[in-house]
Amino acid sequence: MRITGKVVYQNLNGGFWGIVANNGNEYLPINMPEQLKKEGATVAVQLQEVDMMSMYMWGTTVRIISFHTLMP
């Protein structure tokens, strides 16, 4: 799937990075690239849902296939 959204840092359970899509859905990447770890960055990403549990209990667990940042 392809989404556009904002990168967020959640300071829960030790902290983690996620993406909140423009439609409000929350995604928890298991392979968040360092280039995307910028609070509030607008990104377009291609994701693949991953069937695994996360200790964070936040969002849908996904793997990032490709990405790029968008200008504001």
C-alpha positions in Angstrom: 0.0 0.0 0.0 1.1 3.6 -0.5 0.4 6.3 2.0 1.3 10.0 2.6 1.6 11.2 6.2 3.7 12.7 9.0 6.5 11.1 10.9 5.9 11.1 14.7 8.0 10.1 17.7 5.9 8.5 20.5 7.6 8.6 23.9 5.9 5.5 25.2 7.5 2.3 26.4 11.0 3.6 25.7 10.0 5.6 22.6 9.5 4.7 18.9 9.0 6.2 15.5 5.8 5.9 13.6 3.9 7.4 10.7 0.4 8.9 10.9 -1.3 8.8 7.5 -3.3 11.8 6.2 -6.4 9.7 6.8 -5.5 9.3 10.5 -4.3 5.6 10.3 -1.2 4.9 12.4 1.7 2.7 11.1 4.6 1.3 13.1 7.5 0.5 10.7 9.8 -2.3 11.9 12.6 -0.9 9.6 12.3 2.9 10.0 15.2 4.4 8.0 17.4 7.0 9.8 16.6 9.5 7.0 12.9 9.5 8.0 13.5 10.0 11.8 12.5 13.7 11.8 9.5 14.7 13.8 6.8 16.2 11.6 8.4 15.3 8.3 5.9 14.7 5.5 6.6 11.5 3.7 5.2 9.3 1.0 5.9 5.6 1.6 5.1 2.2 0.1 4.4 -0.2 2.9 3.8 -3.9 3.4 1.8 -5.0 6.4 3.7 -7.4 8.6 1.9 -10.1 10.6 3.6 -9.7 14.0 2.9 -8.3 17.4 4.6 -5.3 18.8 5.2 -4.4 22.4 4.2 -0.8 21.7 0.5 -1.6 20.9 0.3 1.4 18.6 -0.6 1.3 14.9 -0.4 -1.3 12.3 3.0 -3.1 12.1 4.5 -2.6 8.6 7.8 -2.8 6.6 8.8 0.2 4.5 9.4 -0.9 0.9 10.3 2.6 -0.5 10.0 6.2 0.6 10.6 9.8 -0.1 10.2 13.0 1.9 7.8 15.7 0.6 8.3 19.4 0.7 5.8 21.2 3.0 
